[in-house]
Amino acid sequence: MKVKELAQIEGFSAAVLCDGEREIGGVYIGDLLSWVMGRASMDDAWITIMSNINILAVASLADTSCIIIAEGVSLEEDVLKTAREKNINIIYSESPIYETAVCLNRSI
């Protein structure tokens, strides 16, 4: 599944869609940034509730296909602006993390 296709599924919406053609190869869930940095795989969709700008560095280092911000958490405009500058896809999900992962797992 491509990131742009994920953004079109009910319950998901694109916050930043720089590279919608990027393929999602798996799913990683985590909020401890150092843990995610060392364990998320390239092309994973990373599900988190973290909202600070450091998520962008982790997504870049881990080379995730997108960050999915779950549970209705929103990001500040400076984080979104930096994500656009660094070509990092960000998707919002209103659902809890578990439900977000289950929906995503069914789709990829």
N, CA, C and O atoms as a DFTB+ gen file, in Angstrom:
432 C
 N C O
     1  1       0.832      -1.167       0.000
     2  2       0.000       0.000       0.000
     3  2       0.887       1.244       0.000
     4  3       1.949       1.267       0.621
     5  1       0.440       2.253      -0.692
     6  2       1.156       3.524      -0.730
     7  2       0.613       4.451       0.360
     8  3      -0.529       4.313       0.797
     9  1       1.442       5.384       0.784
    10  2       1.054       6.314       1.833
    11  2      -0.186       7.103       1.425
    12  3      -1.062       7.337       2.258
    13  1      -0.279       7.513       0.175
    14  2      -1.449       8.288      -0.265
    15  2      -2.730       7.455      -0.179
    16  3      -3.807       8.005       0.050
    17  1      -2.628       6.154      -0.359
    18  2      -3.796       5.280      -0.231
    19  2      -4.225       5.174       1.234
    20  3      -5.418       5.139       1.534
    21  1      -3.260       5.122       2.130
    22  2      -3.571       5.104       3.555
    23  2      -4.330       6.367       3.950
    24  3      -5.298       6.303       4.709
    25  1      -3.897       7.498       3.442
    26  2      -4.516       8.777       3.791
    27  2      -5.970       8.855       3.341
    28  3      -6.724       9.695       3.834
    29  1      -6.372       7.994       2.416
    30  2      -7.742       8.008       1.898
    31  2      -8.676       7.060       2.639
    32  3      -9.885       7.076       2.409
    33  1      -8.127       6.234       3.525
    34  2      -8.950       5.303       4.291
    35  2      -9.698       6.085       5.370
    36  3      -9.141       6.990       5.992
    37  1     -10.951       5.730       5.581
    38  2     -11.749       6.400       6.604
    39  2     -11.059       6.305       7.962
    40  3     -10.615       5.236       8.379
    41  1     -10.981       7.440       8.633
    42  2     -10.330       7.496       9.931
    43  2      -8.897       7.998       9.867
    44  3      -8.292       8.292      10.898
    45  1      -8.351       8.096       8.658
    46  2      -6.998       8.607       8.451
    47  2      -7.081       9.887       7.620
    48  3      -7.994      10.044       6.809
    49  1      -6.138      10.793       7.817
    50  2      -6.072      11.988       6.981
    51  2      -4.618      12.441       6.877
    52  3      -3.825      12.257       7.800
    53  1      -4.294      13.027       5.752
    54  2      -2.923      13.490       5.524
    55  2      -2.708      14.837       6.198
    56  3      -3.467      15.781       5.978
    57  1      -1.676      14.916       7.012
    58  2      -1.242      16.197       7.574
    59  2      -0.156      16.782       6.681
    60  3      -0.167      17.973       6.370
    61  1       0.788      15.924       6.271
    62  2       1.847      16.283       5.331
    63  2       2.012      15.088       4.399
    64  3       2.282      13.973       4.846
    65  1       1.851      15.325       3.117
    66  2       1.967      14.242       2.137
    67  2       2.942      14.678       1.051
    68  3       2.543      15.140      -0.018
    69  1       4.225      14.520       1.350
    70  2       5.294      14.930       0.436
    71  2       5.610      13.855      -0.593
    72  3       5.937      14.156      -1.741
    73  1       5.512      12.607      -0.175
    74  2       5.862      11.476      -1.036
    75  2       4.788      10.406      -0.899
    76  3       5.020       9.334      -0.339
    77  1       3.611      10.722      -1.421
    78  2       2.478       9.814      -1.321
    79  2       2.667       8.502      -2.041
    80  3       1.942       7.544      -1.771
    81  1       3.620       8.429      -2.951
    82  2       3.886       7.205      -3.709
    83  2       4.736       6.206      -2.919
    84  3       4.923       5.068      -3.350
    85  1       5.239       6.629      -1.785
    86  2       6.099       5.741      -0.987
    87  2       5.299       4.544      -0.489
    88  3       4.183       4.692       0.008
    89  1       5.875       3.373      -0.628
    90  2       5.234       2.129      -0.203
    91  2       5.404       1.916       1.301
    92  3       6.455       2.209       1.871
    93  1       4.366       1.410       1.916
    94  2       4.420       1.028       3.327
    95  2       4.778      -0.453       3.365
    96  3       4.058      -1.288       2.817
    97  1       5.885      -0.770       4.008
    98  2       6.365      -2.144       4.033
    99  2       6.043      -2.888       5.315
   100  3       6.125      -4.116       5.351
   101  1       5.682      -2.176       6.355
   102  2       5.376      -2.792       7.633
   103  2       4.859      -1.739       8.586
   104  3       4.606      -0.599       8.196
   105  1       4.702      -2.130       9.837
   106  2       4.180      -1.223      10.856
   107  2       5.059      -1.321      12.089
   108  3       5.445      -2.416      12.498
   109  1       5.375      -0.176      12.681
   110  2       6.084      -0.150      13.954
   111  2       5.334       0.792      14.885
   112  3       4.919       1.878      14.480
   113  1       5.161       0.370      16.139
   114  2       4.464       1.174      17.129
   115  2       5.423       1.456      18.273
   116  3       6.043       0.539      18.811
   117  1       5.544       2.720      18.642
   118  2       6.393       3.042      19.776
   119  2       6.444       4.529      20.038
   120  3       6.284       5.343      19.129
   121  1       6.672       4.876      21.313
   122  2       6.757       6.275      21.713
   123  2       8.108       6.642      22.315
   124  3       8.402       7.824      22.496
   125  1       8.920       5.660      22.623
   126  2      10.257       5.939      23.142
   127  2      11.181       6.125      21.935
   128  3      11.550       5.161      21.265
   129  1      11.543       7.372      21.677
   130  2      12.209       7.711      20.419
   131  2      13.497       6.930      20.183
   132  3      13.742       6.481      19.063
   133  1      14.312       6.759      21.197
   134  2      15.564       6.017      21.008
   135  2      15.277       4.551      20.668
   136  3      16.025       3.931      19.913
   137  1      14.226       4.012      21.209
   138  2      13.831       2.626      20.933
   139  2      13.375       2.503      19.478
   140  3      13.780       1.579      18.772
   141  1      12.542       3.426      19.041
   142  2      12.046       3.421      17.658
   143  2      13.202       3.585      16.689
   144  3      13.261       2.898      15.669
   145  1      14.112       4.481      16.995
   146  2      15.250       4.745      16.118
   147  2      16.068       3.479      15.872
   148  3      16.585       3.278      14.773
   149  1      16.184       2.641      16.872
   150  2      16.990       1.435      16.736
   151  2      16.232       0.221      16.233
   152  3      16.852      -0.779      15.872
   153  1      14.904       0.281      16.199
   154  2      14.132      -0.917      15.872
   155  2      13.171      -0.795      14.702
   156  3      12.834      -1.807      14.088
   157  1      12.726       0.390      14.380
   158  2      11.837       0.544      13.224
   159  2      12.629       0.231      11.959
   160  3      13.814       0.547      11.853
   161  1      11.954      -0.391      11.014
   162  2      12.607      -0.761       9.757
   163  2      12.294       0.251       8.658
   164  3      11.293       0.965       8.706
   165  1      13.172       0.287       7.681
   166  2      12.952       1.136       6.519
   167  2      11.586       0.795       5.921
   168  3      11.235      -0.378       5.796
   169  1      10.831       1.805       5.560
   170  2       9.511       1.716       4.938
   171  2       8.382       1.356       5.895
   172  3       7.242       1.193       5.460
   173  1       8.672       1.230       7.191
   174  2       7.591       1.034       8.155
   175  2       6.733       2.287       8.246
   176  3       7.225       3.403       8.079
   177  1       5.456       2.093       8.511
   178  2       4.594       3.177       8.961
   179  2       4.740       3.185      10.475
   180  3       4.447       2.185      11.130
   181  1       5.185       4.293      11.032
   182  2       5.442       4.378      12.462
   183  2       4.247       5.027      13.136
   184  3       3.898       6.166      12.827
   185  1       3.617       4.305      14.060
   186  2       2.470       4.813      14.801
   187  2       2.933       5.285      16.169
   188  3       3.619       4.558      16.888
   189  1       2.547       6.525      16.528
   190  2       2.960       7.118      17.787
   191  2       1.933       8.150      18.234
   192  3       1.042       8.532      17.477
   193  1       2.077       8.590      19.477
   194  2       1.308       9.738      19.957
   195  2       2.243      10.906      20.267
   196  3       1.796      11.967      20.702
   197  1       3.522      10.709      20.045
   198  2       4.498      11.778      20.282
   199  2       4.252      12.920      19.301
   200  3       3.917      12.698      18.138
   201  1       4.425      14.144      19.792
   202  2       4.120      15.277      18.930
   203  2       5.249      16.298      18.835
   204  3       5.080      17.341      18.203
   205  1       6.381      16.023      19.444
   206  2       7.452      17.023      19.381
   207  2       8.280      16.859      18.109
   208  3       8.196      15.841      17.422
   209  1       9.053      17.844      17.819
   210  2       9.800      17.895      16.561
   211  2      10.827      16.773      16.420
   212  3      11.269      16.479      15.310
   213  1      11.208      16.150      17.519
   214  2      12.190      15.066      17.465
   215  2      11.684      13.845      16.704
   216  3      12.487      13.021      16.265
   217  1      10.376      13.714      16.542
   218  2       9.856      12.584      15.762
   219  2      10.352      12.634      14.329
   220  3      10.504      11.597      13.684
   221  1      10.603      13.830      13.832
   222  2      11.066      13.972      12.445
   223  2      12.479      13.430      12.283
   224  3      12.787      12.792      11.276
   225  1      13.333      13.677      13.256
   226  2      14.697      13.145      13.197
   227  2      14.675      11.628      13.245
   228  3      15.412      10.971      12.509
   229  1      13.840      11.072      14.101
   230  2      13.746       9.617      14.219
   231  2      13.211       9.013      12.930
   232  3      13.751       8.018      12.446
   233  1      12.170       9.590      12.372
   234  2      11.607       9.079      11.115
   235  2      12.633       9.147       9.992
   236  3      12.706       8.246       9.156
   237  1      13.413      10.200       9.972
   238  2      14.443      10.343       8.949
   239  2      15.551       9.312       9.124
   240  3      15.961       8.673       8.155
   241  1      16.034       9.144      10.343
   242  2      17.098       8.172      10.607
   243  2      16.644       6.735      10.355
   244  3      17.410       5.926       9.831
   245  1      15.410       6.417      10.723
   246  2      14.887       5.065      10.525
   247  2      14.369       4.865       9.108
   248  3      14.103       3.736       8.698
   249  1      14.225       5.949       8.361
   250  2      13.725       5.938       6.983
   251  2      12.332       5.297       6.889
   252  3      12.073       4.462       6.022
   253  1      11.441       5.711       7.808
   254  2      10.073       5.212       7.774
   255  2       9.321       5.834       6.603
   256  3       9.658       6.926       6.146
   257  1       8.300       5.128       6.123
   258  2       7.517       5.650       5.004
   259  2       6.633       6.805       5.438
   260  3       6.353       7.715       4.657
   261  1       6.193       6.762       6.703
   262  2       5.364       7.837       7.235
   263  2       5.301       7.728       8.751
   264  3       5.618       6.692       9.335
   265  1       4.888       8.815       9.362
   266  2       4.568       8.828      10.782
   267  2       3.055       8.918      10.862
   268  3       2.443       9.772      10.220
   269  1       2.453       8.041      11.647
   270  2       1.012       8.111      11.888
   271  2       0.829       8.600      13.317
   272  3       1.232       7.934      14.270
   273  1       0.221       9.760      13.454
   274  2      -0.041      10.348      14.760
   275  2      -1.451       9.913      15.162
   276  3      -2.437      10.352      14.569
   277  1      -1.538       9.046      16.171
   278  2      -2.803       8.425      16.559
   279  2      -3.484       9.167      17.714
   280  3      -2.944      10.117      18.281
   281  1      -4.675       8.698      18.034
   282  2      -5.465       9.136      19.190
   283  2      -5.866      10.599      19.120
   284  3      -6.092      11.231      20.152
   285  1      -5.957      11.146      17.904
   286  2      -6.411      12.521      17.741
   287  2      -5.404      13.583      18.139
   288  3      -5.742      14.763      18.228
   289  1      -4.168      13.170      18.378
   290  2      -3.108      14.127      18.718
   291  2      -2.841      14.985      17.480
   292  3      -2.830      14.475      16.360
   293  1      -2.629      16.269      17.680
   294  2      -2.299      17.146      16.555
   295  2      -0.899      17.711      16.740
   296  3      -0.365      17.745      17.849
   297  1      -0.327      18.147      15.647
   298  2       1.040      18.679      15.657
   299  2       1.023      20.188      15.498
   300  3       0.143      20.752      14.848
   301  1       2.002      20.821      16.098
   302  2       2.183      22.265      15.947
   303  2       2.613      22.575      14.520
   304  3       3.191      21.728      13.838
   305  1       2.332      23.775      14.082
   306  2       2.649      24.177      12.709
   307  2       4.149      24.105      12.414
   308  3       4.529      23.787      11.287
   309  1       5.011      24.391      13.395
   310  2       6.456      24.319      13.141
   311  2       6.903      22.887      12.842
   312  3       7.824      22.679      12.052
   313  1       6.260      21.904      13.466
   314  2       6.584      20.501      13.186
   315  2       6.129      20.145      11.770
   316  3       6.862      19.494      11.025
   317  1       4.933      20.568      11.405
   318  2       4.415      20.286      10.065
   319  2       5.278      20.967       8.989
   320  3       5.565      20.373       7.950
   321  1       5.681      22.197       9.246
   322  2       6.524      22.929       8.291
   323  2       7.854      22.213       8.083
   324  3       8.313      22.062       6.951
   325  1       8.465      21.777       9.171
   326  2       9.738      21.067       9.078
   327  2       9.569      19.727       8.372
   328  3      10.441      19.315       7.607
   329  1       8.459      19.048       8.621
   330  2       8.190      17.774       7.928
   331  2       8.112      18.003       6.421
   332  3       8.633      17.202       5.644
   333  1       7.468      19.086       6.006
   334  2       7.396      19.400       4.568
   335  2       8.798      19.647       4.006
   336  3       9.136      19.164       2.925
   337  1       9.599      20.394       4.742
   338  2      10.962      20.702       4.300
   339  2      11.822      19.445       4.194
   340  3      12.692      19.362       3.327
   341  1      11.588      18.473       5.063
   342  2      12.391      17.249       5.086
   343  2      11.723      16.097       4.331
   344  3      12.218      14.970       4.352
   345  1      10.597      16.382       3.662
   346  2       9.865      15.373       2.884
   347  2       9.463      14.158       3.716
   348  3       9.656      13.018       3.294
   349  1       8.908      14.404       4.887
   350  2       8.446      13.331       5.768
   351  2       6.928      13.324       5.766
   352  3       6.294      14.319       6.116
   353  1       6.353      12.206       5.373
   354  2       4.899      12.052       5.355
   355  2       4.359      11.921       6.774
   356  3       4.915      11.190       7.593
   357  1       3.273      12.635       7.059
   358  2       2.604      12.519       8.352
   359  2       1.114      12.327       8.110
   360  3       0.479      13.079       7.370
   361  1       0.577      11.300       8.756
   362  2      -0.838      10.963       8.655
   363  2      -1.446      11.054      10.044
   364  3      -0.834      10.628      11.023
   365  1      -2.642      11.606      10.133
   366  2      -3.375      11.643      11.401
   367  2      -4.356      10.485      11.462
   368  3      -4.917      10.067      10.449
   369  1      -4.550       9.975      12.674
   370  2      -5.593       8.996      12.953
   371  2      -6.295       9.416      14.235
   372  3      -5.642       9.699      15.239
   373  1      -7.613       9.457      14.203
   374  2      -8.395       9.782      15.392
   375  2      -8.505       8.581      16.326
   376  3      -8.817       8.741      17.506
   377  1      -8.257       7.397      15.814
   378  2      -8.446       6.161      16.568
   379  2      -7.315       5.925      17.569
   380  3      -6.218       6.462      17.416
   381  1      -7.592       5.115      18.598
   382  2      -6.519       4.693      19.502
   383  2      -5.439       3.931      18.733
   384  3      -5.677       3.453      17.624
   385  1      -4.276       3.826      19.321
   386  2      -3.141       3.193      18.655
   387  2      -3.469       1.776      18.206
   388  3      -3.174       1.409      17.069
   389  1      -4.071       0.977      19.075
   390  2      -4.373      -0.409      18.723
   391  2      -5.296      -0.476      17.511
   392  3      -5.030      -1.222      16.569
   393  1      -6.367       0.292      17.529
   394  2      -7.308       0.286      16.401
   395  2      -6.650       0.796      15.120
   396  3      -6.934       0.297      14.031
   397  1      -5.784       1.774      15.249
   398  2      -5.041       2.277      14.094
   399  2      -4.182       1.166      13.498
   400  3      -4.161       0.979      12.282
   401  1      -3.480       0.434      14.349
   402  2      -2.614      -0.649      13.883
   403  2      -3.416      -1.774      13.239
   404  3      -3.020      -2.302      12.200
   405  1      -4.529      -2.141      13.841
   406  2      -5.371      -3.206      13.281
   407  2      -5.880      -2.805      11.907
   408  3      -5.831      -3.606      10.973
   409  1      -6.360      -1.595      11.770
   410  2      -6.853      -1.115      10.471
   411  2      -5.741      -1.104       9.444
   412  3      -5.939      -1.527       8.305
   413  1      -4.590      -0.632       9.831
   414  2      -3.450      -0.572       8.916
   415  2      -2.995      -1.964       8.532
   416  3      -2.685      -2.215       7.367
   417  1      -2.951      -2.866       9.487
   418  2      -2.516      -4.241       9.223
   419  2      -3.447      -4.939       8.221
   420  3      -2.989      -5.720       7.387
   421  1      -4.724      -4.662       8.303
   422  2      -5.685      -5.246       7.351
   423  2      -5.485      -4.698       5.937
   424  3      -5.808      -5.356       4.948
   425  1      -4.953      -3.497       5.867
   426  2      -4.865      -2.803       4.583
   427  2      -3.570      -3.054       3.819
   428  3      -3.538      -2.922       2.595
   429  1      -2.489      -3.420       4.540
   430  2      -1.222      -3.580       3.808
   431  2      -0.940      -5.020       3.455
   432  3       0.084      -5.316       2.841
